Structures are given as structure tokens and as C-alpha cells.
């Protein structure tokens, strides 16, 4: 009896995938690359290493993303679309600056609990932009667009009388610092992240650092 034919592809990484697998493979590449970049930044992994983790050849990876920079920028775009899509949905459900910003904080915590690599990657991007001029040039417009999202929230507060017009720029800077702290400082620990979110809410509502009356 002749031996059963062996599978010549068994144990080998995939080359260029069929069209039916293309979307799933691209999604897997983005997820694995996000986790790798979130841990060590842009310089931590090569495309060859990322391809091996995905289970494809380096050549197949280049079928999806022409360079490591292209992959990094695609991960960034994917993260921003997810995070700010959720933020937009959250703020549209409530009225007023305080309610909207608290909705953003709650959404940020939920996302961080579901996948800590999201916030970790956002934090790494700030460092990578300082170290790599090509990343800074590619993402500068996106950073300005993100700032614009929160500036609009502050302007809603000014228009509604929740924020004094003279305090507008101070509130904008407060928000920037708060968001940096959440992503860079406590995103790795969901308990501390939740505590940080609660403390920010209490500070904003005047319930944490109010001057005690003697």
C-alpha cells in the first residue's frame, strides 16, 4: 500500500495568503504588532520577528505593510480609530463638559481593562515621536486632531458656563496632563487605573482637594 501523501506546507509559515484569509491575517498582524510596540516601542521588534510571531514569512508581512514604519503607522491608526470612536460614542450620550469628560474617563478605563496594550501603545507613541523624526512628522497632524477632540469638550463647558472663559487654557492643559498620567503612569495596573479615574473625577467636582474649614 502506498503511504498517504504528506502535506508539503505542514510546519511552514504562510506565504502570501489567499484573499479569504487576508482580513484575518491583517488583524492578527496589527494586534501582535501593537502588543510588541506597546512593550518596547518602535525599536523593540523587527518585521522578521513580528512575522514569526504571527506565523507568516517576512515576505508575507511586506505584502500587507511595505515597511516597519508603515506597520507602526497602521497600528497607530487602528488604535486611534478604536479609542476615539468609543470616546465619541460616550460623549454623545450625555450633556455638559463634566459629564462628557467623565464619560471619556470611564470609557478609557473600560478599554484599558479589556486590553492594556491600547493605553500602553498610546504612551509609547509619545516617546517614539520624540526619538524618531519620521514618526513625529507622520503623526503630528493626528496629535493635533486628538487635541482638538478635547478642546471641543472644553469649549462646550465654556459655552455652557461650566468653565470660566479665563480658565479655558488651564483646563485644556489639565486634561492633557491627566490623559498622559493615565496612559503612562497607571495603565499597567487596572486597580490603580480605576483609582486614578475616580480621583480625577473627585478633583474636578471639588470633592477631593477642597481646603478644609477650621
N, C-alpha and C positions, 0 to 999 in steps of 0.2 A: 504494500500500500504506500502510495506517495505521501510524504509529510505534508501537513497543512501549510499553505503559503504563509510566510511571515509578513508582518506589517512593516514596510520599509521606513515608515515615519515614526514608529514607536521609539520613544526615548529621545526624539529630536525636538528641538524648539521649532516653532512655527515660522515659516517664511511669510511672504505676503498672503494675508488671509482672504478667504472668499468674501464676497460682498455681504453675505448674510451674517458673518461674524464681525464685520468691520466696526459696527457701532459698539458692540460689547467689548471688543478689544481696546478701542479708543478710550472707553470709560474706565477700563481696568488700568490702562497706562496713566491716565490722569490721577486716579486715586492713589496708585502706588507712588507716582512722582510727587504728589502733594505730601504724602507721609514722609518721603525721603527728604524733600526740601524743608519741610517743617522741622525736621530733626537737626539738620546740619547746614541748611542754606544752599545757595546755588552751587557752591564749590564742593559739596559733600559727595555727590554721586556723579558718575559718568553715564552717558547714554547706554554704554555697553552693560554696565552694572544694572541699570534700570530695566533694560530689555531682558536680562537674565532673570530678574525677579518676576517680571510679567510672564515669562515663559515664551518669548519670541526672540528672533535674532535681532542683532543691532540693525541689520538692513531693513527688517520689517518695521522697526521703530521709526526709521527715517522715512518710511512710506507715509507715516502719519504726521511726523514732525521733522522738518528739514534740518533742524539744529537743536542743540540743548537750549539755546535761548528761546527758540520757537516753542519748545515744550514748556519751559518755565512760564512764558507769557500766556500760553494756553491754560496752564493750571491757574494762574492768577485770574484770568478772565472767567474761568469756570467758578472759582471761589467767590469772586465779586458778584457774579450773576445770582448765585445761590443766596449769599448773605444779604445783599441789598434787595433782592426780590422778596425775601422774608421780612426784612425791615419795612419795606414799602407796604406790604400787606398789613403789618402790625399797626403802623401809624394811621392807616386809612380807616381802621376800625374805631378809633377814639378821637376826641376833640381836645384841643388845647395843648400847649407846649409840654407841660409837666406830664400829662397822661401819655402823650406821644413818645416822649423820651423814656419814660418808664416802660412803655411797651417795647421799645428798642432794647432796653437793658434785659427785660425778661426773655425776649427772643434770642439775644446774644447768649444768655445763659443756657437756654434750651438747646441751641445749636452746639455750644461747647460741650454740653453733657452728652449729646448724641455723637459728636465727632470732634475731639480736642485738636485734631490736626488742622482744622479750619482756622481757629484763632492763632494757633502756633505758626501757621504759614503766614498769616497776615502780619504777625510780629516780625518774622524773619525777613519779609519783603522790605521793611523799613531799613534794616541793616544792609541788605543786599543792594538797595538803591544807593546807599552811601558808599559802598565798596566798588560797585560796578557802574561806570558811567553809561554803558549801553542799556542797562536795566533802568536806570534813572531816566534816561531820555525816552525810553519806550513807555514808561508808566507815569510820567509826570502829569499828563493830561488826566489819567484815571484818578490820580490822587486829588487833583483839583475838583474833579467831578464828585468824589466821595465827600470832600469838604462841603461842597455845595448842598449835598443832601441835608447835612446838619445845620448849615447856615439857614436853610429854608425853615427848618423847625424853629430855630431861634427867632427868625423874623415873624413867624406865626405868633410866638409868645409876645413879641414887641407889639404887634398889631392888636392883640387881644388884651394888652395891659398886664400880662403876667410878668413881663420883663421890662424894666425901665429902659428907655432908649439909650440912656447914657451908659448902661451896663451891657449893651449888646456885644461888644468885642470881648469883654471879660467872660461872658457866658460861653462864647464860641471857643475861647482858649480853655475854659474849664472842661468843656465837652471833649476837646482834643486830648487833654491830659487824662481824663477819665478813661477814654477808649484805649489809649496806649497802655495804661495801667492794667486794664482788664485783659488785654491780649498778651502783653509782655510779662506781666507780673504774676498772675494767678490762673492763667488758662490751663495750666497743667494739673490743677487741683480743683475738682468740681465743688468741694465743700467750701474752700476759701473763695472761689469764684462767686458762689451764691452769697456768701457773707459780704463780699465786696459790693455786689449789686444792691443788697439790702442797705448797706451803709451809705452808698451813693444816694439812694432814694431818700434816706433819712436826712442826709445833709441838705439835699435840695428842698426838702419840705420844712427844714428848720428844726428837726426833731433830734439831732444827734449832737451838734456842737453849739447849741444855744448857750449864751452866757448865763450862768446860774445867778439867781437873785438871792442876795444875802438877807 
